[in-house]
Amino acid sequence: MALDAFGFLFTGRGLDPDRDRSVIERDGFRAVMVGMADPSRAPEIAARLVDEGIQLIELCGGFGPVWTVRVIEATKSRVPVGSVGYGPESIDGMAALFPPQAG
């Protein structure tokens, strides 16, 4: 089986996953990028993408391991879920861009 449908979820201030969605289609391949302000929307959005035929989901590095696990649970492991990783040289920069959330 070939990869024909890829989903990428990312976070950004003010983004609404119901509106901020881009699709690239070419030669039978489809990539869907969905932006959201609140990472807690990722599990719901990921499950919806899988229902729409997405075969693989990747999360922006700003989600971190906790949200990656929650997306895997929400999709019931029906598709591979991965996340962008950053090496130790990027830790300070990532912490500045994505400060820890309280509670």
C-alpha positions in Angstrom: 0.0 0.0 0.0 1.3 3.5 -0.8 0.9 6.6 1.2 -1.8 8.6 -0.5 -3.1 10.8 2.4 -1.0 12.6 5.0 -2.1 14.8 7.8 -0.1 17.4 9.6 -1.3 19.2 12.8 0.3 22.4 14.1 -0.3 25.1 16.6 -0.5 28.9 16.2 -2.0 31.8 18.0 -5.6 32.5 16.9 -5.9 29.4 14.6 -9.2 27.7 14.3 -9.0 24.1 13.0 -12.5 24.4 11.4 -11.2 27.3 9.3 -7.5 27.0 9.2 -7.0 24.0 7.0 -5.0 23.6 3.8 -5.1 20.8 1.3 -2.5 20.0 -1.3 -3.5 17.4 -3.9 -1.5 16.1 -6.8 -1.3 12.8 -8.7 -3.5 10.9 -6.3 -1.7 12.2 -3.2 -3.4 14.4 -0.6 -1.8 16.3 2.3 -4.0 18.1 4.8 -2.5 20.7 7.2 -4.6 21.8 10.1 -3.7 24.6 12.5 -5.1 25.2 15.9 -4.6 27.5 18.8 -5.3 25.0 21.5 -3.4 21.7 21.4 -6.3 20.0 23.3 -8.2 20.0 19.9 -5.6 17.7 18.3 -7.1 14.3 19.4 -10.5 15.2 18.0 -9.1 16.7 14.8 -6.8 13.7 14.3 -9.6 11.2 14.7 -11.7 13.2 12.2 -8.8 13.1 9.7 -8.5 9.4 10.0 -12.3 9.0 9.4 -11.7 11.1 6.2 -9.1 8.7 5.0 -5.8 10.1 6.3 -3.3 7.3 6.5 -0.5 8.9 8.6 -0.5 11.9 11.1 2.4 14.0 12.1 2.3 16.6 14.8 4.4 19.7 15.0 7.1 19.7 17.7 5.1 22.2 19.8 2.6 19.4 20.8 5.2 17.4 22.7 4.9 13.7 23.8 1.8 14.1 26.0 -0.4 15.3 23.1 1.2 12.7 20.8 0.0 9.9 23.1 -3.5 11.5 23.3 -3.7 11.6 19.5 -2.6 7.9 19.3 -5.3 7.1 21.8 -8.0 9.1 20.0 -7.2 7.5 16.7 -7.2 4.1 18.3 -3.8 3.4 16.6 -5.6 3.0 13.3 -2.8 5.0 11.6 0.9 5.8 12.5 1.2 9.0 14.5 4.5 10.7 14.8 5.8 14.0 16.0 8.5 16.4 14.9 11.5 16.2 17.2 14.1 18.8 18.1 17.6 18.0 19.3 19.2 19.4 22.4 20.6 22.4 20.5 17.0 23.6 20.0 15.6 23.1 23.5 16.0 26.7 24.6 14.5 28.1 21.4 11.5 25.7 21.6 10.9 26.5 25.3 10.8 30.2 24.3 8.3 29.6 21.5 6.2 27.1 23.5 6.3 27.9 27.2 4.9 25.3 29.6 1.1 25.6 30.2 -0.1 25.8 33.8 -2.3 22.9 35.0 
